Amino acid sequence: MIMKKGFTLVELLAVIGLMGLMGAIAIGGYSAVVRGMSDRAALDAAKGIVDAARQRANLDRKKTYVFLFDEVVKVDSEMSAGIVNGLAIAVRPVGRVSAVVGDLICDEFGDLAGTYASLGSEDGSSESEMESSASTMRLYSIAHKNYALVMEGVFKTSSQVNRTLETEDDSSSGSGDSGSGVAGEDWVNRSFYYYGFKKVGGDATFNAGEEYGQEFAVVRLPPGYTFSGSVQMSGASSLGQKFLRVVELPPTGNVSPGVMIYRRKPNGDFESIGSTTQIEDGE
């Protein structure tokens, strides 16, 4: 008589335990690989926009800037942490403010009318249909390292200038438009027109003579990666941005400055994953 032998219960439990251990090791290794790929993606994204700003500075022969923010993109009512992402915006100077007239940030020397749609005039004759459908964009104050929201279009404004014209007949001096009564002079009013951006929001301050800029590249880090590693920011209860700092790129040199990146851990804290210079160094 032939006896058939099978596995005992102990042997089966040992095999199941061994398989579970191997699975745990495999999952841990896979998680480490995925985390490493995400870290590299965040570093590559940050390095890419800084390099683009440096190259633009070399082309324009003028300084460019990378504004770094952390922003809350989602708030979970049951979890105070929410979702925070790092946001980098590359900005280049495009003009200089010549005057601030009410809500209008004006540049009389820039070809704003040839670049942007005209939304109307400051005297109220606005093209209401175009104005109501116009979107907004960010206009950056280079001096104050901040931005304002402006309408994506320009408004026409005017300014009067009194000019003095010399006359040959002193007796006619009192018959000028302004009635100056000064012998040998006649005052004539002249008007000139220029265009400006209408400010609708934001905290940036613009003053005459200061440069303003516009963004030419925007990068968001993968979810959970930030530029500050701020636990307070991750605990925010509403959507919004927190300005951190500005990276300046001069029009000389071939090495981009380093930017630190932080990853949020499962417990809500943040840890540094390194700097963008590590990619250049081959680390």
C-alpha positions as CSV (number, residue, x, y, z in Angstrom):
1,M,0.0,0.0,0.0
2,I,1.4,3.4,-1.1
3,M,1.2,6.2,1.5
4,K,0.7,9.9,0.2
5,K,2.4,12.6,2.3
6,G,1.4,16.3,2.2
7,F,2.6,19.5,3.9
8,T,2.0,19.8,7.6
9,L,0.3,22.9,9.0
10,V,3.6,24.2,10.4
11,E,5.2,23.9,7.0
12,L,2.3,25.8,5.3
13,L,2.5,28.6,7.9
14,A,6.3,28.8,7.4
15,V,5.9,29.1,3.6
16,I,3.1,31.7,3.9
17,G,5.2,33.7,6.4
18,L,8.2,33.6,4.1
19,M,6.1,34.8,1.1
20,G,4.7,37.6,3.2
21,L,8.3,38.7,4.2
22,M,9.4,38.6,0.6
23,G,6.4,40.7,-0.4
24,A,7.0,43.3,2.3
25,I,10.6,43.6,1.1
26,A,9.5,43.9,-2.5
27,I,6.9,46.6,-1.7
28,G,9.4,48.5,0.4
29,G,11.9,48.4,-2.4
30,Y,9.3,49.5,-4.9
31,S,8.2,52.4,-2.7
32,A,11.8,53.5,-2.3
33,V,12.2,53.5,-6.1
34,V,9.0,55.5,-6.6
35,R,10.0,58.0,-3.9
36,G,13.4,58.4,-5.5
37,M,11.8,59.0,-8.9
38,S,9.5,61.7,-7.4
39,D,12.5,63.3,-5.7
40,R,14.3,63.5,-9.0
41,A,11.3,64.9,-10.8
42,A,10.9,67.7,-8.2
43,L,14.6,68.6,-8.5
44,D,14.6,68.4,-12.3
45,A,11.5,70.7,-12.4
46,A,13.1,73.3,-10.1
47,K,16.4,73.2,-11.9
48,G,14.7,73.4,-15.3
49,I,13.0,76.8,-14.6
50,V,16.1,78.3,-12.9
51,D,18.2,77.2,-16.0
52,A,15.6,78.7,-18.3
53,A,15.7,82.0,-16.4
54,R,19.5,82.0,-16.6
55,Q,19.5,81.4,-20.3
56,R,16.9,84.2,-20.8
57,A,19.1,86.6,-18.8
58,N,22.1,85.7,-21.1
59,L,20.0,86.3,-24.2
60,D,18.4,89.6,-23.1
61,R,21.6,90.8,-21.3
62,K,19.4,91.7,-18.4
63,K,18.7,90.2,-15.0
64,T,15.8,87.7,-14.7
65,Y,14.1,86.5,-11.6
66,V,12.5,83.3,-10.3
67,F,9.8,83.9,-7.7
68,L,9.3,81.0,-5.3
69,F,6.0,80.3,-3.6
70,D,4.4,77.6,-1.6
71,E,0.7,77.2,-2.3
72,V,-2.2,75.3,-0.7
73,V,-3.9,73.6,-3.6
74,K,-6.4,71.5,-1.7
75,V,-7.8,71.6,1.8
76,D,-9.1,68.4,3.5
77,S,-11.8,69.2,6.1
78,E,-10.9,66.0,8.0
79,M,-7.1,66.5,7.8
80,S,-5.4,69.7,8.8
81,A,-2.5,69.1,6.6
82,G,-4.1,69.6,3.2
83,I,-2.0,69.5,0.0
84,V,0.8,71.9,-0.6
85,N,2.9,72.4,-3.7
86,G,5.9,74.5,-4.5
87,L,5.3,77.0,-7.3
88,A,8.2,78.7,-9.3
89,I,7.6,81.6,-11.7
90,A,10.3,83.0,-14.0
91,V,10.0,86.7,-14.6
92,R,11.8,89.1,-17.0
93,P,11.6,92.9,-17.0
94,V,9.6,94.2,-19.9
95,G,9.2,97.9,-19.2
96,R,9.4,100.8,-16.8
97,V,6.5,102.6,-15.1
98,S,6.2,106.2,-16.2
99,A,3.2,107.2,-14.1
100,V,0.5,105.7,-11.8
101,V,-2.9,107.2,-12.6
102,G,-5.5,105.9,-10.1
103,D,-5.7,102.1,-10.8
104,L,-3.7,102.4,-14.0
105,I,0.0,101.5,-14.1
106,C,1.2,103.4,-17.2
107,D,4.2,103.0,-19.5
108,E,4.3,105.8,-22.0
109,F,7.4,104.5,-23.7
110,G,6.3,100.9,-24.2
111,D,4.3,99.7,-27.2
112,L,1.5,98.5,-25.1
113,A,-1.2,99.3,-27.6
114,G,0.6,97.2,-30.2
115,T,1.0,94.2,-27.8
116,Y,-2.2,94.1,-25.9
117,A,-5.9,94.5,-26.7
118,S,-7.3,98.0,-25.9
119,L,-10.1,97.7,-23.3
120,G,-11.1,101.4,-23.3
121,S,-10.2,104.8,-21.8
122,E,-10.0,106.2,-18.4
123,D,-12.8,108.7,-19.2
124,G,-15.4,105.9,-19.0
125,S,-15.6,105.2,-22.7
126,S,-14.5,101.6,-22.1
127,E,-15.3,98.8,-24.5
128,S,-17.5,97.2,-21.9
129,E,-17.9,93.9,-23.8
130,M,-14.2,93.4,-24.1
131,E,-13.5,94.5,-20.6
132,S,-16.1,92.2,-19.0
133,S,-14.7,89.2,-20.9
134,A,-11.0,90.1,-20.3
135,S,-9.0,87.7,-18.0
136,T,-6.4,88.8,-15.5
137,M,-2.6,88.3,-15.4
138,R,0.2,88.9,-13.0
139,L,2.3,92.1,-13.3
140,Y,5.4,92.0,-11.2
141,S,7.1,94.8,-9.4
142,I,10.8,94.1,-9.8
143,A,11.8,96.7,-7.1
144,H,9.4,95.4,-4.4
145,K,9.5,91.7,-5.4
146,N,5.8,91.2,-5.5
147,Y,3.0,91.2,-8.1
148,A,-0.4,92.7,-8.7
149,L,-3.3,91.3,-10.7
150,V,-4.1,93.4,-13.7
151,M,-6.6,93.0,-16.6
152,E,-5.1,91.4,-19.7
153,G,-5.3,94.4,-21.8
154,V,-4.6,98.1,-21.7
155,F,-6.5,101.3,-21.1
156,K,-5.8,104.7,-22.8
157,T,-5.2,107.7,-20.6
158,S,-4.1,111.3,-21.3
159,S,-2.1,114.0,-19.7
160,Q,-2.1,117.8,-20.4
161,V,1.1,119.7,-20.6
162,N,1.3,123.5,-20.7
163,R,3.9,124.7,-23.3
164,T,5.3,128.2,-23.6
165,L,5.4,129.7,-27.0
166,E,7.3,133.0,-27.6
167,T,5.6,135.6,-29.7
168,E,7.0,138.6,-31.5
169,D,4.2,141.0,-30.5
170,D,4.2,141.7,-26.8
171,S,0.8,143.3,-27.0
172,S,-0.8,140.0,-28.0
173,S,0.5,138.2,-25.0
174,G,-2.7,138.8,-23.0
175,S,-4.9,137.2,-25.6
176,G,-3.5,133.7,-25.1
177,D,-5.7,130.8,-24.3
178,S,-4.7,130.8,-20.7
179,G,-4.6,134.6,-20.2
180,S,-1.2,134.5,-18.6
181,G,-0.6,138.3,-19.1
182,V,3.1,137.8,-19.4
183,A,4.7,139.9,-22.1
184,G,6.3,138.0,-25.0
185,E,4.7,134.7,-24.0
186,D,1.6,132.7,-24.9
187,W,0.5,129.5,-23.0
188,V,-0.9,126.7,-25.1
189,N,-2.3,123.4,-23.7
190,R,-1.2,120.2,-25.3
191,S,-2.3,116.6,-24.6
192,F,-0.6,113.4,-25.2
193,Y,-1.9,109.8,-24.7
194,Y,-0.4,106.7,-23.4
195,Y,-1.6,103.3,-22.1
196,G,-1.6,101.5,-18.8
197,F,-2.6,98.2,-17.1
198,K,-5.6,98.4,-14.8
199,K,-4.9,96.9,-11.3
200,V,-7.7,94.8,-9.9
201,G,-5.9,93.0,-7.0
202,G,-2.7,92.1,-5.3
203,D,-0.4,93.8,-2.9
204,A,2.4,95.0,-5.2
205,T,3.3,98.7,-5.2
206,F,4.4,100.4,-8.4
207,N,6.1,103.8,-8.6
208,A,7.2,105.9,-11.5
209,G,10.7,105.0,-12.7
210,E,10.6,101.4,-11.5
211,E,10.8,98.3,-13.7
212,Y,7.9,96.0,-14.1
213,G,8.0,92.4,-15.4
214,Q,6.0,89.5,-16.7
215,E,6.3,85.8,-16.4
216,F,7.6,83.6,-19.2
217,A,7.7,80.2,-17.4
218,V,5.8,78.5,-14.6
219,V,6.6,75.3,-12.8
220,R,4.7,73.4,-10.1
221,L,6.4,70.8,-8.0
222,P,4.8,67.3,-7.6
223,P,2.3,67.1,-4.8
224,G,3.9,67.2,-1.4
225,Y,7.1,68.9,-2.5
226,T,7.7,72.5,-1.4
227,F,10.4,75.2,-1.4
228,S,10.1,76.0,2.3
229,G,9.3,72.8,4.3
230,S,6.9,74.8,6.4
231,V,4.6,72.8,8.7
232,Q,2.5,75.9,9.3
233,M,1.8,76.2,5.6
234,S,0.7,72.6,5.3
235,G,-1.7,73.2,8.2
236,A,-3.4,76.1,6.3
237,S,-7.2,75.9,6.3
238,S,-7.8,77.8,3.1
239,L,-6.4,78.0,-0.5
240,G,-3.7,80.5,-1.1
241,Q,0.0,81.3,-1.8
242,K,2.9,82.2,0.5
243,F,5.7,84.2,-1.1
244,L,9.1,82.9,0.0
245,R,11.9,84.6,-1.9
246,V,13.3,85.6,-5.3
247,V,16.3,84.0,-7.0
248,E,18.1,86.6,-9.1
249,L,19.9,85.5,-12.3
250,P,22.4,88.0,-13.6
251,P,23.3,88.0,-17.4
252,T,26.7,86.5,-16.7
253,G,28.0,83.1,-15.8
254,N,26.9,79.6,-16.7
255,V,26.1,78.2,-13.3
256,S,22.6,78.4,-11.8
257,P,22.1,79.0,-8.1
258,G,20.9,76.1,-6.0
259,V,17.3,75.8,-4.8
260,M,16.4,73.6,-1.8
261,I,13.5,71.2,-2.1
262,Y,11.5,69.6,0.7
263,R,9.3,66.5,0.8
264,R,6.4,66.0,3.1
265,K,6.6,62.8,5.2
266,P,3.6,60.6,6.1
267,N,3.5,62.2,9.6
268,G,3.1,65.7,8.2
269,D,6.7,66.9,8.8
270,F,9.0,67.9,6.0
271,E,12.5,66.7,5.2
272,S,15.0,68.1,2.7
273,I,15.7,66.0,-0.4
274,G,18.6,68.3,-1.4
275,S,19.4,71.1,-3.7
276,T,19.2,71.5,-7.5
277,T,23.0,71.9,-7.6
278,Q,23.2,68.2,-6.8
279,I,22.1,67.4,-10.3
280,E,24.8,69.5,-11.8
281,D,27.3,67.9,-9.5
282,G,26.1,64.4,-10.6
283,E,25.0,63.4,-7.1
